[in-house]
């Protein structure tokens, strides 16, 4: 039984928020049972979709530029190698294919892949959580970014800020001034980890604990770079650490980060609202309920994706042999928009067969048509592209 006097949240959730949590919990428990009954192939497909989508969303929130289709290709390329040095071995080929001006984005995506793999696979071994573990996750996140070698896995040594960038105007806005580098950051992180380990298994609502944990982590902003990506991974880790079997059962099959990306401006404004733009040593001075509402709504929307994904998975299973062959061309060239003539050359299929395959792929929502007439090209839509890897 949870006792608030033992290790409380820094805020008292409203009755309205608790009612909304209970409503989401009912939905979550029902979906967890349904997903557990899915065939293995479908669950594996869904889990990989979540991994790719989360990698893409979390890095794009921080201004990376790779599409999910390109990220799926990178993941497939690295998975085929299977060795820890896969990226170093194939980095030149990957950058040449996806263009050199996106090298930083590629490095961020591969680092996020390493980070999420650890979180999803080793969550149980990461409790109780330690500062050393958090620093280790940060080091994995930045492992493939050479410029970060001197500070990866180490707390910041110079001031940093949480900044939001308007992509249309280029305008930057300071969302939060965090702790100064040095003893104040060290103390804040020590206190945060102690608080987390005492409350996460005991509190009835892991999402509320995860929301406060991540907000306080971001308010400290302990590392020189990568705090946003790491913070969202720690949010997932906290949900897996909580004493909620249904949540633990479903979290690997939904992408909360995908929803955060869709509501990026609201995400940053809610972070700013919670702090007033300043780190506070007493977390009770933060306004944490708005962020809890935000994460709850993102969770609700992520749960809603499951039914859509089931429809796409079933559409993939119904594809004809020729349509599957055409789709393979798109998967191997995610950076390109392909013409029917190019697909004929790549597949060896006649024009009518290619046109029929394209029509079925468009109707199924697997690819989109761009332009008309002789200028018509086609592009893969990520939602439907991942196939289970046997």
Buried (B, 14 or more C-beta within 10 A) or exposed (E): EEEEEEBBBBBEBEEEBBEBBEEBBEBBBEBBEEBEEBEEEBBBBBBBBBBBBBBBBBBBBBEBBBBBBBBBBBBBBBEEEEEEEBBEEBBEEBBEBBEEEBBEBBBBBBBBBBBBEBBBEEBEEBBEBEBEBBBBBBBBBBBBBEEBEEBBBBBBEEEBEBEBEEEEEEEEEEBBBBBEBEEBBBEBBEBBBBBBBEBBBBBBBBBBBBBBBBBBBBBBBBBBBBBBBBBBBBBBBBBBBBEBEBBBBBBBBBBBBBBBBEBBEBBBBBBBBBBEBEBBEEBEEBEBBBBBBBBBBBBBBBBEBBEEBBEBBEBBEEBEEBBEBBBEBBBEBBBBBBBBEBBBEBBEBEEEBBBBBBEBBBEBBBBEEEEEEEEEBBBBBBBBBBBBEE
